[in-house]
Amino acid sequence: ATNKDEEYRVVIDFSGAAARRVIEGPWHRDRTFEDRENGSVRMRIDLPALFDFVPWVLGFGGEAIVLEPPKLRDAGARELRAGAAHYPA
């Protein structure tokens, strides 16, 4: 059993085609979606770990904005910077 104190509250805004894809995908019953005025969708979910979640979020590219937790936001930013370094302007 996972200790509730070890869970991460994840909040991500999805825009464009990602908004529809994320709503239609299979999800744990405890997740919630909120339609935003700008047409995006805000997803909230509690997760016991983040390491498997980082690649999933990055798969949405610029259509996903991680709001919480900072640990997930920072991990995603590091991965995006490392990937972008392979494609100098």
mmCIF file as gemmi writes it, N, C-alpha and C atoms, coordinates in Angstrom:
data_model
loop_
_atom_site.group_PDB
_atom_site.id
_atom_site.type_symbol
_atom_site.label_atom_id
_atom_site.label_alt_id
_atom_site.label_comp_id
_atom_site.label_asym_id
_atom_site.label_entity_id
_atom_site.label_seq_id
_atom_site.pdbx_PDB_ins_code
_atom_site.Cartn_x
_atom_site.Cartn_y
_atom_site.Cartn_z
_atom_site.occupancy
_atom_site.B_iso_or_equiv
_atom_site.pdbx_formal_charge
_atom_site.auth_seq_id
_atom_site.auth_asym_id
_atom_site.pdbx_PDB_model_num
ATOM 1 N N . ALA Axp A 1 ? 0.851 -1.187 0 1 0 ? 1 A 1
ATOM 2 C CA . ALA Axp A 1 ? 0 0 0 1 0 ? 1 A 1
ATOM 3 C C . ALA Axp A 1 ? 0.884 1.234 0 1 0 ? 1 A 1
ATOM 4 N N . THR Axp A 2 ? 0.44 2.223 -0.727 1 0 ? 2 A 1
ATOM 5 C CA . THR Axp A 2 ? 1.185 3.472 -0.827 1 0 ? 2 A 1
ATOM 6 C C . THR Axp A 2 ? 0.758 4.415 0.284 1 0 ? 2 A 1
ATOM 7 N N . ASN Axp A 3 ? 1.711 5.013 0.936 1 0 ? 3 A 1
ATOM 8 C CA . ASN Axp A 3 ? 1.433 6.003 1.964 1 0 ? 3 A 1
ATOM 9 C C . ASN Axp A 3 ? 0.915 7.263 1.275 1 0 ? 3 A 1
ATOM 10 N N . LYS Axp A 4 ? -0.222 7.76 1.708 1 0 ? 4 A 1
ATOM 11 C CA . LYS Axp A 4 ? -0.833 8.945 1.103 1 0 ? 4 A 1
ATOM 12 C C . LYS Axp A 4 ? 0.115 10.141 1.13 1 0 ? 4 A 1
ATOM 13 N N . ASP Axp A 5 ? 0.981 10.21 2.142 1 0 ? 5 A 1
ATOM 14 C CA . ASP Axp A 5 ? 1.93 11.316 2.246 1 0 ? 5 A 1
ATOM 15 C C . ASP Axp A 5 ? 2.97 11.286 1.133 1 0 ? 5 A 1
ATOM 16 N N . GLU Axp A 6 ? 3.155 10.14 0.48 1 0 ? 6 A 1
ATOM 17 C CA . GLU Axp A 6 ? 4.157 10.01 -0.574 1 0 ? 6 A 1
ATOM 18 C C . GLU Axp A 6 ? 3.589 10.337 -1.951 1 0 ? 6 A 1
ATOM 19 N N . GLU Axp A 7 ? 2.306 10.643 -2.037 1 0 ? 7 A 1
ATOM 20 C CA . GLU Axp A 7 ? 1.711 10.926 -3.333 1 0 ? 7 A 1
ATOM 21 C C . GLU Axp A 7 ? 2.017 12.344 -3.795 1 0 ? 7 A 1
ATOM 22 N N . TYR Axp A 8 ? 1.976 12.509 -5.102 1 0 ? 8 A 1
ATOM 23 C CA . TYR Axp A 8 ? 2.183 13.807 -5.731 1 0 ? 8 A 1
ATOM 24 C C . TYR Axp A 8 ? 0.863 14.283 -6.314 1 0 ? 8 A 1
ATOM 25 N N . ARG Axp A 9 ? 0.491 15.513 -6.014 1 0 ? 9 A 1
ATOM 26 C CA . ARG Axp A 9 ? -0.675 16.125 -6.641 1 0 ? 9 A 1
ATOM 27 C C . ARG Axp A 9 ? -0.177 16.707 -7.963 1 0 ? 9 A 1
ATOM 28 N N . VAL Axp A 10 ? -0.658 16.154 -9.078 1 0 ? 10 A 1
ATOM 29 C CA . VAL Axp A 10 ? -0.234 16.58 -10.407 1 0 ? 10 A 1
ATOM 30 C C . VAL Axp A 10 ? -1.342 17.413 -11.031 1 0 ? 10 A 1
ATOM 31 N N . VAL Axp A 11 ? -0.985 18.586 -11.553 1 0 ? 11 A 1
ATOM 32 C CA . VAL Axp A 11 ? -1.927 19.467 -12.23 1 0 ? 11 A 1
ATOM 33 C C . VAL Axp A 11 ? -1.284 19.877 -13.549 1 0 ? 11 A 1
ATOM 34 N N . ILE Axp A 12 ? -1.973 19.589 -14.65 1 0 ? 12 A 1
ATOM 35 C CA . ILE Axp A 12 ? -1.446 19.878 -15.993 1 0 ? 12 A 1
ATOM 36 C C . ILE Axp A 12 ? -2.546 20.485 -16.84 1 0 ? 12 A 1
ATOM 37 N N . ASP Axp A 13 ? -2.222 21.54 -17.575 1 0 ? 13 A 1
ATOM 38 C CA . ASP Axp A 13 ? -3.138 22.106 -18.565 1 0 ? 13 A 1
ATOM 39 C C . ASP Axp A 13 ? -2.782 21.547 -19.93 1 0 ? 13 A 1
ATOM 40 N N . PHE Axp A 14 ? -3.789 21.063 -20.646 1 0 ? 14 A 1
ATOM 41 C CA . PHE Axp A 14 ? -3.629 20.541 -21.999 1 0 ? 14 A 1
ATOM 42 C C . PHE Axp A 14 ? -4.423 21.412 -22.957 1 0 ? 14 A 1
ATOM 43 N N . SER Axp A 15 ? -3.812 21.74 -24.091 1 0 ? 15 A 1
ATOM 44 C CA . SER Axp A 15 ? -4.494 22.56 -25.084 1 0 ? 15 A 1
ATOM 45 C C . SER Axp A 15 ? -4.554 21.82 -26.416 1 0 ? 15 A 1
ATOM 46 N N . GLY Axp A 16 ? -5.251 22.406 -27.379 1 0 ? 16 A 1
ATOM 47 C CA . GLY Axp A 16 ? -5.301 21.853 -28.733 1 0 ? 16 A 1
ATOM 48 C C . GLY Axp A 16 ? -5.809 20.423 -28.76 1 0 ? 16 A 1
ATOM 49 N N . ALA Axp A 17 ? -5.226 19.622 -29.661 1 0 ? 17 A 1
ATOM 50 C CA . ALA Axp A 17 ? -5.631 18.224 -29.827 1 0 ? 17 A 1
ATOM 51 C C . ALA Axp A 17 ? -5.345 17.41 -28.568 1 0 ? 17 A 1
ATOM 52 N N . ALA Axp A 18 ? -4.364 17.814 -27.787 1 0 ? 18 A 1
ATOM 53 C CA . ALA Axp A 18 ? -4.025 17.077 -26.561 1 0 ? 18 A 1
ATOM 54 C C . ALA Axp A 18 ? -5.174 17.103 -25.564 1 0 ? 18 A 1
ATOM 55 N N . ALA Axp A 19 ? -5.927 18.189 -25.532 1 0 ? 19 A 1
ATOM 56 C CA . ALA Axp A 19 ? -7.036 18.291 -24.583 1 0 ? 19 A 1
ATOM 57 C C . ALA Axp A 19 ? -8.047 17.171 -24.813 1 0 ? 19 A 1
ATOM 58 N N . ARG Axp A 20 ? -8.411 16.924 -26.045 1 0 ? 20 A 1
ATOM 59 C CA . ARG Axp A 20 ? -9.378 15.869 -26.354 1 0 ? 20 A 1
ATOM 60 C C . ARG Axp A 20 ? -8.769 14.492 -26.104 1 0 ? 20 A 1
ATOM 61 N N . ARG Axp A 21 ? -7.518 14.299 -26.511 1 0 ? 21 A 1
ATOM 62 C CA . ARG Axp A 21 ? -6.867 12.993 -26.33 1 0 ? 21 A 1
ATOM 63 C C . ARG Axp A 21 ? -6.771 12.609 -24.864 1 0 ? 21 A 1
ATOM 64 N N . VAL Axp A 22 ? -6.434 13.559 -24.02 1 0 ? 22 A 1
ATOM 65 C CA . VAL Axp A 22 ? -6.244 13.243 -22.606 1 0 ? 22 A 1
ATOM 66 C C . VAL Axp A 22 ? -7.583 12.921 -21.934 1 0 ? 22 A 1
ATOM 67 N N . ILE Axp A 23 ? -8.647 13.579 -22.347 1 0 ? 23 A 1
ATOM 68 C CA . ILE Axp A 23 ? -9.968 13.292 -21.776 1 0 ? 23 A 1
ATOM 69 C C . ILE Axp A 23 ? -10.445 11.907 -22.19 1 0 ? 23 A 1
ATOM 70 N N . GLU Axp A 24 ? -10.184 11.532 -23.427 1 0 ? 24 A 1
ATOM 71 C CA . GLU Axp A 24 ? -10.676 10.258 -23.949 1 0 ? 24 A 1
ATOM 72 C C . GLU Axp A 24 ? -9.824 9.06 -23.534 1 0 ? 24 A 1
ATOM 73 N N . GLY Axp A 25 ? -8.634 9.305 -22.998 1 0 ? 25 A 1
ATOM 74 C CA . GLY Axp A 25 ? -7.738 8.215 -22.625 1 0 ? 25 A 1
ATOM 75 C C . GLY Axp A 25 ? -8.207 7.48 -21.377 1 0 ? 25 A 1
ATOM 76 N N . PRO Axp A 26 ? -7.664 6.279 -21.153 1 0 ? 26 A 1
ATOM 77 C CA . PRO Axp A 26 ? -8.007 5.521 -19.947 1 0 ? 26 A 1
ATOM 78 C C . PRO Axp A 26 ? -7.342 6.136 -18.723 1 0 ? 26 A 1
ATOM 79 N N . TRP Axp A 27 ? -8.112 6.369 -17.684 1 0 ? 27 A 1
ATOM 80 C CA . TRP Axp A 27 ? -7.576 7.03 -16.504 1 0 ? 27 A 1
ATOM 81 C C . TRP Axp A 27 ? -8.092 6.389 -15.24 1 0 ? 27 A 1
ATOM 82 N N . HIS Axp A 28 ? -7.311 6.55 -14.217 1 0 ? 28 A 1
ATOM 83 C CA . HIS Axp A 28 ? -7.727 6.133 -12.891 1 0 ? 28 A 1
ATOM 84 C C . HIS Axp A 28 ? -8.955 6.942 -12.49 1 0 ? 28 A 1
ATOM 85 N N . ARG Axp A 29 ? -9.847 6.347 -11.761 1 0 ? 29 A 1
ATOM 86 C CA . ARG Axp A 29 ? -11.106 6.995 -11.403 1 0 ? 29 A 1
ATOM 87 C C . ARG Axp A 29 ? -10.927 8.26 -10.56 1 0 ? 29 A 1
ATOM 88 N N . ASP Axp A 30 ? -9.782 8.434 -9.924 1 0 ? 30 A 1
ATOM 89 C CA . ASP Axp A 30 ? -9.58 9.585 -9.043 1 0 ? 30 A 1
ATOM 90 C C . ASP Axp A 30 ? -9.125 10.85 -9.767 1 0 ? 30 A 1
ATOM 91 N N . ARG Axp A 31 ? -8.931 10.784 -11.061 1 0 ? 31 A 1
ATOM 92 C CA . ARG Axp A 31 ? -8.504 11.988 -11.785 1 0 ? 31 A 1
ATOM 93 C C . ARG Axp A 31 ? -9.712 12.871 -12.056 1 0 ? 31 A 1
ATOM 94 N N . THR Axp A 32 ? -9.46 14.157 -12.232 1 0 ? 32 A 1
ATOM 95 C CA . THR Axp A 32 ? -10.528 15.09 -12.586 1 0 ? 32 A 1
ATOM 96 C C . THR Axp A 32 ? -10.081 15.943 -13.764 1 0 ? 32 A 1
ATOM 97 N N . PHE Axp A 33 ? -11.049 16.401 -14.539 1 0 ? 33 A 1
ATOM 98 C CA . PHE Axp A 33 ? -10.797 17.306 -15.655 1 0 ? 33 A 1
ATOM 99 C C . PHE Axp A 33 ? -11.675 18.531 -15.484 1 0 ? 33 A 1
ATOM 100 N N . GLU Axp A 34 ? -11.114 19.673 -15.836 1 0 ? 34 A 1
ATOM 101 C CA . GLU Axp A 34 ? -11.839 20.936 -15.748 1 0 ? 34 A 1
ATOM 102 C C . GLU Axp A 34 ? -11.654 21.681 -17.066 1 0 ? 34 A 1
ATOM 103 N N . ASP Axp A 35 ? -12.752 22.029 -17.715 1 0 ? 35 A 1
ATOM 104 C CA . ASP Axp A 35 ? -12.683 22.843 -18.934 1 0 ? 35 A 1
ATOM 105 C C . ASP Axp A 35 ? -12.319 24.268 -18.543 1 0 ? 35 A 1
ATOM 106 N N . ARG Axp A 36 ? -11.366 24.84 -19.257 1 0 ? 36 A 1
ATOM 107 C CA . ARG Axp A 36 ? -10.906 26.206 -18.973 1 0 ? 36 A 1
ATOM 108 C C . ARG Axp A 36 ? -11.501 27.166 -20.002 1 0 ? 36 A 1
ATOM 109 N N . GLU Axp A 37 ? -11.594 28.427 -19.654 1 0 ? 37 A 1
ATOM 110 C CA . GLU Axp A 37 ? -12.182 29.43 -20.543 1 0 ? 37 A 1
ATOM 111 C C . GLU Axp A 37 ? -11.426 29.567 -21.857 1 0 ? 37 A 1
ATOM 112 N N . ASN Axp A 38 ? -10.14 29.295 -21.854 1 0 ? 38 A 1
ATOM 113 C CA . ASN Axp A 38 ? -9.33 29.455 -23.061 1 0 ? 38 A 1
ATOM 114 C C . ASN Axp A 38 ? -9.385 28.223 -23.97 1 0 ? 38 A 1
ATOM 115 N N . GLY Axp A 39 ? -10.228 27.237 -23.624 1 0 ? 39 A 1
ATOM 116 C CA . GLY Axp A 39 ? -10.362 26.033 -24.443 1 0 ? 39 A 1
ATOM 117 C C . GLY Axp A 39 ? -9.462 24.892 -24.01 1 0 ? 39 A 1
ATOM 118 N N . SER Axp A 40 ? -8.585 25.14 -23.055 1 0 ? 40 A 1
ATOM 119 C CA . SER Axp A 40 ? -7.725 24.069 -22.563 1 0 ? 40 A 1
ATOM 120 C C . SER Axp A 40 ? -8.48 23.243 -21.525 1 0 ? 40 A 1
ATOM 121 N N . VAL Axp A 41 ? -7.861 22.133 -21.128 1 0 ? 41 A 1
ATOM 122 C CA . VAL Axp A 41 ? -8.426 21.254 -20.11 1 0 ? 41 A 1
ATOM 123 C C . VAL Axp A 41 ? -7.386 21.096 -19.01 1 0 ? 41 A 1
ATOM 124 N N . ARG Axp A 42 ? -7.812 21.276 -17.776 1 0 ? 42 A 1
ATOM 125 C CA . ARG Axp A 42 ? -6.913 21.09 -16.633 1 0 ? 42 A 1
ATOM 126 C C . ARG Axp A 42 ? -7.19 19.716 -16.029 1 0 ? 42 A 1
ATOM 127 N N . MET Axp A 43 ? -6.121 18.912 -15.93 1 0 ? 43 A 1
ATOM 128 C CA . MET Axp A 43 ? -6.224 17.589 -15.326 1 0 ? 43 A 1
ATOM 129 C C . MET Axp A 43 ? -5.571 17.615 -13.96 1 0 ? 43 A 1
ATOM 130 N N . ARG Axp A 44 ? -6.231 17.003 -12.988 1 0 ? 44 A 1
ATOM 131 C CA . ARG Axp A 44 ? -5.667 16.824 -11.652 1 0 ? 44 A 1
ATOM 132 C C . ARG Axp A 44 ? -5.695 15.336 -11.333 1 0 ? 44 A 1
ATOM 133 N N . ILE Axp A 45 ? -4.585 14.844 -10.81 1 0 ? 45 A 1
ATOM 134 C CA . ILE Axp A 45 ? -4.495 13.439 -10.429 1 0 ? 45 A 1
ATOM 135 C C . ILE Axp A 45 ? -3.424 13.299 -9.358 1 0 ? 45 A 1
ATOM 136 N N . ASP Axp A 46 ? -3.63 12.384 -8.442 1 0 ? 46 A 1
ATOM 137 C CA . ASP Axp A 46 ? -2.62 12.073 -7.427 1 0 ? 46 A 1
ATOM 138 C C . ASP Axp A 46 ? -1.891 10.819 -7.857 1 0 ? 46 A 1
ATOM 139 N N . LEU Axp A 47 ? -0.557 10.871 -7.842 1 0 ? 47 A 1
ATOM 140 C CA . LEU Axp A 47 ? 0.273 9.75 -8.278 1 0 ? 47 A 1
ATOM 141 C C . LEU Axp A 47 ? 1.276 9.372 -7.193 1 0 ? 47 A 1
ATOM 142 N N . PRO Axp A 48 ? 1.582 8.08 -7.071 1 0 ? 48 A 1
ATOM 143 C CA . PRO Axp A 48 ? 2.557 7.646 -6.08 1 0 ? 48 A 1
ATOM 144 C C . PRO Axp A 48 ? 4.006 7.903 -6.508 1 0 ? 48 A 1
ATOM 145 N N . ALA Axp A 49 ? 4.236 8.104 -7.806 1 0 ? 49 A 1
ATOM 146 C CA . ALA Axp A 49 ? 5.592 8.342 -8.335 1 0 ? 49 A 1
ATOM 147 C C . ALA Axp A 49 ? 5.476 9.148 -9.619 1 0 ? 49 A 1
ATOM 148 N N . LEU Axp A 50 ? 6.573 9.793 -10.004 1 0 ? 50 A 1
ATOM 149 C CA . LEU Axp A 50 ? 6.561 10.641 -11.196 1 0 ? 50 A 1
ATOM 150 C C . LEU Axp A 50 ? 7.405 10.117 -12.346 1 0 ? 50 A 1
ATOM 151 N N . PHE Axp A 51 ? 8.36 9.205 -12.094 1 0 ? 51 A 1
ATOM 152 C CA . PHE Axp A 51 ? 9.347 8.842 -13.122 1 0 ? 51 A 1
ATOM 153 C C . PHE Axp A 51 ? 8.704 8.288 -14.391 1 0 ? 51 A 1
ATOM 154 N N . ASP Axp A 52 ? 7.646 7.512 -14.31 1 0 ? 52 A 1
ATOM 155 C CA . ASP Axp A 52 ? 6.983 6.999 -15.516 1 0 ? 52 A 1
ATOM 156 C C . ASP Axp A 52 ? 6.113 8.055 -16.186 1 0 ? 52 A 1
ATOM 157 N N . PHE Axp A 53 ? 5.779 9.086 -15.447 1 0 ? 53 A 1
ATOM 158 C CA . PHE Axp A 53 ? 4.86 10.103 -15.94 1 0 ? 53 A 1
ATOM 159 C C . PHE Axp A 53 ? 5.553 11.15 -16.799 1 0 ? 53 A 1
ATOM 160 N N . VAL Axp A 54 ? 6.843 11.39 -16.565 1 0 ? 54 A 1
ATOM 161 C CA . VAL Axp A 54 ? 7.577 12.427 -17.302 1 0 ? 54 A 1
ATOM 162 C C . VAL Axp A 54 ? 7.538 12.186 -18.819 1 0 ? 54 A 1
ATOM 163 N N . PRO Axp A 55 ? 7.885 10.989 -19.322 1 0 ? 55 A 1
ATOM 164 C CA . PRO Axp A 55 ? 7.846 10.776 -20.769 1 0 ? 55 A 1
ATOM 165 C C . PRO Axp A 55 ? 6.438 10.919 -21.348 1 0 ? 55 A 1
ATOM 166 N N . TRP Axp A 56 ? 5.435 10.517 -20.587 1 0 ? 56 A 1
ATOM 167 C CA . TRP Axp A 56 ? 4.052 10.644 -21.058 1 0 ? 56 A 1
ATOM 168 C C . TRP Axp A 56 ? 3.704 12.115 -21.264 1 0 ? 56 A 1
ATOM 169 N N . VAL Axp A 57 ? 4.027 12.954 -20.304 1 0 ? 57 A 1
ATOM 170 C CA . VAL Axp A 57 ? 3.739 14.386 -20.421 1 0 ? 57 A 1
ATOM 171 C C . VAL Axp A 57 ? 4.514 14.994 -21.582 1 0 ? 57 A 1
ATOM 172 N N . LEU Axp A 58 ? 5.792 14.625 -21.728 1 0 ? 58 A 1
ATOM 173 C CA . LEU Axp A 58 ? 6.611 15.181 -22.807 1 0 ? 58 A 1
ATOM 174 C C . LEU Axp A 58 ? 6.066 14.802 -24.175 1 0 ? 58 A 1
ATOM 175 N N . GLY Axp A 59 ? 5.36 13.701 -24.277 1 0 ? 59 A 1
ATOM 176 C CA . GLY Axp A 59 ? 4.772 13.274 -25.536 1 0 ? 59 A 1
ATOM 177 C C . GLY Axp A 59 ? 3.737 14.249 -26.077 1 0 ? 59 A 1
ATOM 178 N N . PHE Axp A 60 ? 3.24 15.135 -25.239 1 0 ? 60 A 1
ATOM 179 C CA . PHE Axp A 60 ? 2.271 16.136 -25.679 1 0 ? 60 A 1
ATOM 180 C C . PHE Axp A 60 ? 2.942 17.431 -26.125 1 0 ? 60 A 1
ATOM 181 N N . GLY Axp A 61 ? 4.262 17.5 -26.001 1 0 ? 61 A 1
ATOM 182 C CA . GLY Axp A 61 ? 5.01 18.678 -26.442 1 0 ? 61 A 1
ATOM 183 C C . GLY Axp A 61 ? 4.491 19.954 -25.81 1 0 ? 61 A 1
ATOM 184 N N . GLY Axp A 62 ? 4.36 20.972 -26.638 1 0 ? 62 A 1
ATOM 185 C CA . GLY Axp A 62 ? 3.926 22.285 -26.179 1 0 ? 62 A 1
ATOM 186 C C . GLY Axp A 62 ? 2.458 22.373 -25.824 1 0 ? 62 A 1
ATOM 187 N N . GLU Axp A 63 ? 1.716 21.294 -26.019 1 0 ? 63 A 1
ATOM 188 C CA . GLU Axp A 63 ? 0.292 21.301 -25.671 1 0 ? 63 A 1
ATOM 189 C C . GLU Axp A 63 ? 0.048 20.888 -24.22 1 0 ? 63 A 1
ATOM 190 N N . ALA Axp A 64 ? 1.11 20.629 -23.459 1 0 ? 64 A 1
ATOM 191 C CA . ALA Axp A 64 ? 0.979 20.287 -22.039 1 0 ? 64 A 1
ATOM 192 C C . ALA Axp A 64 ? 1.816 21.258 -21.219 1 0 ? 64 A 1
ATOM 193 N N . ILE Axp A 65 ? 1.199 21.856 -20.222 1 0 ? 65 A 1
ATOM 194 C CA . ILE Axp A 65 ? 1.907 22.758 -19.312 1 0 ? 65 A 1
ATOM 195 C C . ILE Axp A 65 ? 1.733 22.214 -17.896 1 0 ? 65 A 1
ATOM 196 N N . VAL Axp A 66 ? 2.829 21.768 -17.305 1 0 ? 66 A 1
ATOM 197 C CA . VAL Axp A 66 ? 2.79 21.238 -15.942 1 0 ? 66 A 1
ATOM 198 C C . VAL Axp A 66 ? 2.747 22.413 -14.97 1 0 ? 66 A 1
ATOM 199 N N . LEU Axp A 67 ? 1.712 22.435 -14.144 1 0 ? 67 A 1
ATOM 200 C CA . LEU Axp A 67 ? 1.569 23.468 -13.127 1 0 ? 67 A 1
ATOM 201 C C . LEU Axp A 67 ? 2.067 22.988 -11.767 1 0 ? 67 A 1
ATOM 202 N N . GLU Axp A 68 ? 1.835 21.73 -11.457 1 0 ? 68 A 1
ATOM 203 C CA . GLU Axp A 68 ? 2.261 21.122 -10.199 1 0 ? 68 A 1
ATOM 204 C C . GLU Axp A 68 ? 2.583 19.656 -10.453 1 0 ? 68 A 1
ATOM 205 N N . PRO Axp A 69 ? 3.472 19.077 -9.7 1 0 ? 69 A 1
ATOM 206 C CA . PRO Axp A 69 ? 4.361 19.653 -8.691 1 0 ? 69 A 1
ATOM 207 C C . PRO Axp A 69 ? 5.615 20.211 -9.352 1 0 ? 69 A 1
ATOM 208 N N . PRO Axp A 70 ? 6.341 21.063 -8.643 1 0 ? 70 A 1
ATOM 209 C CA . PRO Axp A 70 ? 7.58 21.61 -9.197 1 0 ? 70 A 1
ATOM 210 C C . PRO Axp A 70 ? 8.566 20.527 -9.642 1 0 ? 70 A 1
ATOM 211 N N . LYS Axp A 71 ? 8.595 19.408 -8.936 1 0 ? 71 A 1
ATOM 212 C CA . LYS Axp A 71 ? 9.522 18.328 -9.286 1 0 ? 71 A 1
ATOM 213 C C . LYS Axp A 71 ? 9.238 17.803 -10.7 1 0 ? 71 A 1
ATOM 214 N N . LEU Axp A 72 ? 7.981 17.658 -11.059 1 0 ? 72 A 1
ATOM 215 C CA . LEU Axp A 72 ? 7.612 17.194 -12.402 1 0 ? 72 A 1
ATOM 216 C C . LEU Axp A 72 ? 7.89 18.28 -13.434 1 0 ? 72 A 1
ATOM 217 N N . ARG Axp A 73 ? 7.567 19.499 -13.096 1 0 ? 73 A 1
ATOM 218 C CA . ARG Axp A 73 ? 7.809 20.639 -14.001 1 0 ? 73 A 1
ATOM 219 C C . ARG Axp A 73 ? 9.306 20.756 -14.31 1 0 ? 73 A 1
ATOM 220 N N . ASP Axp A 74 ? 10.147 20.645 -13.284 1 0 ? 74 A 1
ATOM 221 C CA . ASP Axp A 74 ? 11.597 20.75 -13.462 1 0 ? 74 A 1
ATOM 222 C C . ASP Axp A 74 ? 12.148 19.586 -14.289 1 0 ? 74 A 1
ATOM 223 N N . ALA Axp A 75 ? 11.655 18.374 -14.027 1 0 ? 75 A 1
ATOM 224 C CA . ALA Axp A 75 ? 12.126 17.201 -14.784 1 0 ? 75 A 1
ATOM 225 C C . ALA Axp A 75 ? 11.768 17.348 -16.262 1 0 ? 75 A 1
ATOM 226 N N . GLY Axp A 76 ? 10.581 17.81 -16.544 1 0 ? 76 A 1
ATOM 227 C CA . GLY Axp A 76 ? 10.171 18.016 -17.931 1 0 ? 76 A 1
ATOM 228 C C . GLY Axp A 76 ? 11.013 19.088 -18.611 1 0 ? 76 A 1
ATOM 229 N N . ALA Axp A 77 ? 11.254 20.176 -17.915 1 0 ? 77 A 1
ATOM 230 C CA . ALA Axp A 77 ? 12.067 21.261 -18.477 1 0 ? 77 A 1
ATOM 231 C C . ALA Axp A 77 ? 13.484 20.783 -18.784 1 0 ? 77 A 1
ATOM 232 N N . ARG Axp A 78 ? 14.072 19.992 -17.877 1 0 ? 78 A 1
ATOM 233 C CA . ARG Axp A 78 ? 15.429 19.454 -18.11 1 0 ? 78 A 1
ATOM 234 C C . ARG Axp A 78 ? 15.454 18.591 -19.372 1 0 ? 78 A 1
ATOM 235 N N . GLU Axp A 79 ? 14.46 17.72 -19.519 1 0 ? 79 A 1
ATOM 236 C CA . GLU Axp A 79 ? 14.405 16.836 -20.681 1 0 ? 79 A 1
ATOM 237 C C . GLU Axp A 79 ? 14.23 17.629 -21.977 1 0 ? 79 A 1
ATOM 238 N N . LEU Axp A 80 ? 13.384 18.643 -21.958 1 0 ? 80 A 1
ATOM 239 C CA . LEU Axp A 80 ? 13.166 19.457 -23.153 1 0 ? 80 A 1
ATOM 240 C C . LEU Axp A 80 ? 14.427 20.23 -23.547 1 0 ? 80 A 1
ATOM 241 N N . ARG Axp A 81 ? 15.141 20.776 -22.55 1 0 ? 81 A 1
ATOM 242 C CA . ARG Axp A 81 ? 16.386 21.502 -22.85 1 0 ? 81 A 1
ATOM 243 C C . ARG Axp A 81 ? 17.431 20.543 -23.422 1 0 ? 81 A 1
ATOM 244 N N . ALA Axp A 82 ? 17.54 19.355 -22.843 1 0 ? 82 A 1
ATOM 245 C CA . ALA Axp A 82 ? 18.52 18.381 -23.335 1 0 ? 82 A 1
ATOM 246 C C . ALA Axp A 82 ? 18.186 17.968 -24.768 1 0 ? 82 A 1
ATOM 247 N N . GLY Axp A 83 ? 16.919 17.756 -25.047 1 0 ? 83 A 1
ATOM 248 C CA . GLY Axp A 83 ? 16.528 17.377 -26.414 1 0 ? 83 A 1
ATOM 249 C C . GLY Axp A 83 ? 16.756 18.504 -27.406 1 0 ? 83 A 1
ATOM 250 N N . ALA Axp A 84 ? 16.414 19.724 -27.016 1 0 ? 84 A 1
ATOM 251 C CA . ALA Axp A 84 ? 16.588 20.879 -27.898 1 0 ? 84 A 1
ATOM 252 C C . ALA Axp A 84 ? 18.065 21.121 -28.22 1 0 ? 84 A 1
ATOM 253 N N . ALA Axp A 85 ? 18.959 20.762 -27.319 1 0 ? 85 A 1
ATOM 254 C CA . ALA Axp A 85 ? 20.399 20.953 -27.554 1 0 ? 85 A 1
ATOM 255 C C . ALA Axp A 85 ? 20.891 20.13 -28.747 1 0 ? 85 A 1
ATOM 256 N N . HIS Axp A 86 ? 20.163 19.098 -29.116 1 0 ? 86 A 1
ATOM 257 C CA . HIS Axp A 86 ? 20.541 18.281 -30.279 1 0 ? 86 A 1
ATOM 258 C C . HIS Axp A 86 ? 20.172 18.943 -31.599 1 0 ? 86 A 1
ATOM 259 N N . TYR Axp A 87 ? 19.386 20.023 -31.533 1 0 ? 87 A 1
ATOM 260 C CA . TYR Axp A 87 ? 18.898 20.696 -32.734 1 0 ? 87 A 1
ATOM 261 C C . TYR Axp A 87 ? 19.169 22.193 -32.662 1 0 ? 87 A 1
ATOM 262 N N . PRO Axp A 88 ? 20.442 22.567 -32.758 1 0 ? 88 A 1
ATOM 263 C CA . PRO Axp A 88 ? 20.751 24.005 -32.663 1 0 ? 88 A 1
ATOM 264 C C . PRO Axp A 88 ? 20.127 24.777 -33.828 1 0 ? 88 A 1
ATOM 265 N N . ALA Axp A 89 ? 19.77 26.002 -33.551 1 0 ? 89 A 1
ATOM 266 C CA . ALA Axp A 89 ? 19.126 26.853 -34.56 1 0 ? 89 A 1
ATOM 267 C C . ALA Axp A 89 ? 20.085 27.245 -35.662 1 0 ? 89 A 1
